[in-house]
Amino acid sequence: MPVSTQLPQARLLRSALAAVLAVSFSAASGLAYAQAKRPGSEISPTKAALPAGVQSVVWAKGLVNPWAVALLPDGRALVTEKPGRMRVIAVDGSLSAPIQGLPPIAAGGQGGLLDVVLDPDYENNRRIFFSYSEPGQNRGENSTAVASAELTSEGSNWALKDVKVIFSQEPKVSSTAHFGSRLVFGRDGSLFITLGDRFSRRDDAQLLNQHHGKIVRVRADGGVPSDNPFARQKDAKPEIWSLGHRNVQGAAIQPQTGELWINEHGPQGGDEINVIERGANYGWPKFTYGENYGGGKIGEESSAPGFTPPEYSWVPSVGTSGMAFYTSDRIPSWKGSLFVGGLREQALIRLTVRERKVVAEERLLSGEGMRIRDVRAGADGALYVVTDAADGKVLRISAR
C-alpha cells in the first residue's frame, strides 16, 4: 500500500472522515465497516491427532521457561531460557552449561532472554542474534534490545564474544509486559524485529516518534536501510517498517513469496495473522476484534479505511506465539502449512493456506497441557516445538 508522509494524528483524522463517509454511503446496502465479516469467522477449527507415521518425542527437557530455539547446521541447537540463560542442545538432547558472555538482562514478568536466530552467513562467521529485555538507567525501566555475537566453544565450554547491541527500543518504560521480540531475517539480509506496545502504552502504537507497537527493520550492523518507509520523515523513528501492533510474538518469511507473516497476540480475543507491508498501519488500538480484559470495547471499529485488516483472526484468543512454514516433503500432508504456537489454547495450530487465505485450521497436541511458545521447521523435515513451563521441553515432531 502507498506510504503516507503525514504524521499519525493527520492520518487518523483523515481515516475518521473517510469512515464517516463510508458508513453514510453504505447504509442503504448494509455494508458498513462495523458489519464487516471477521476474517476467520467462517472457519471451524478441528482437534486432530498427528498423521499416521508421524511421532512427537521429547528432544530436550529441564529448561526453565524456554522461549526460542535456533537450529544449528550440525544438528545441535541453541535454546533460550527467559530467566536469562542460553544453552546448547546436543544431538542426543543433553544440555550444555549456560553460555557465557550475555549482556545484562532485566528478567521478570514477560521479560528476559527471548528470541535467538542465526546470521544468514552463520557457517562462515558463527554470529547469532538474540533479543532480550534491556535494563534502563532508571530503576524498573527496560526495553527490548537486540544484540549480535560470535558463538565460540572450547571443549564443552561455550561463550559469546564480540557482543554488539545493534538495536534498543525507545523510550524505555517501567513495564514487564509486551516485549514482542521475534527476529526474522528477510531475503535481502535485513533484520525484522517485532516490538510490543508495553501494555500500558498501547496508544504509542500509532505514534511514529517511538518504537512501541511497531515492527522495525535494520541492517545486521544496526544501521537503517535507506528504503525504510519513514527513513527520511521528520520526527519519525527511521527503523519503523510497520505500525499499529500490540504484541507480535510470532514471525516467519513466506518461503515462496518472501513476504513477512506475523501473528499478533491480541487482548481478550482478537489474535491475528497479518502479512506485513512496507509502511502499513495494522490498527492497534484503534481497530481490533478483541476487547479489554474483563470486557469493554477497545477502539472504534474492527476495520476502517487507512488500516490494514488481518488475513485471519481468532475470537476467543488462542494466545499466539512462535510460527513457522513447513516446506519439507517428509510429511506430505503438511507441506505448505503454517504452524502457530498456542499459549492459551495449549495446542500446536496448523493452518492450511492458499495464497494469503487461511482455508482450514487444525489443533494438534491438544489435551496435553502444553503452552506452545515457539515453533521452528528444521532442514531435516522435523518440527521443533518449545513448551513454556518451569520444566520446559523441546519436542521433535517428525516422520518415523
Beta strands, then each sheet from edge to edge (+ up, - down):
strand 1: 46-47
strand 2: 54-63
strand 3: 66-71
strand 4: 77-81
strand 5: 85-89
strand 6: 113-118
strand 7: 127-135
strand 8: 142-154
strand 9: 157-168
strand 10: 183-185
strand 11: 191-195
strand 12: 214-218
strand 13: 240-243
strand 14: 248-253
strand 15: 260-264
strand 16: 271-276
strand 17: 312-314
strand 18: 320-325
strand 19: 338-342
strand 20: 347-354
strand 21: 357-364
strand 22: 372-377
strand 23: 383-387
strand 24: 392-399
sheet 1: 1+ 21+ 20- 19+ 18-
sheet 2: 2+ 24- 23+ 22-
sheet 3: 3+ 4- 5+
sheet 4: 6+ 7- 8+ 9-
sheet 5: 10+ 11- 12+ 13-
sheet 6: 14+ 15- 16+ 17-
end
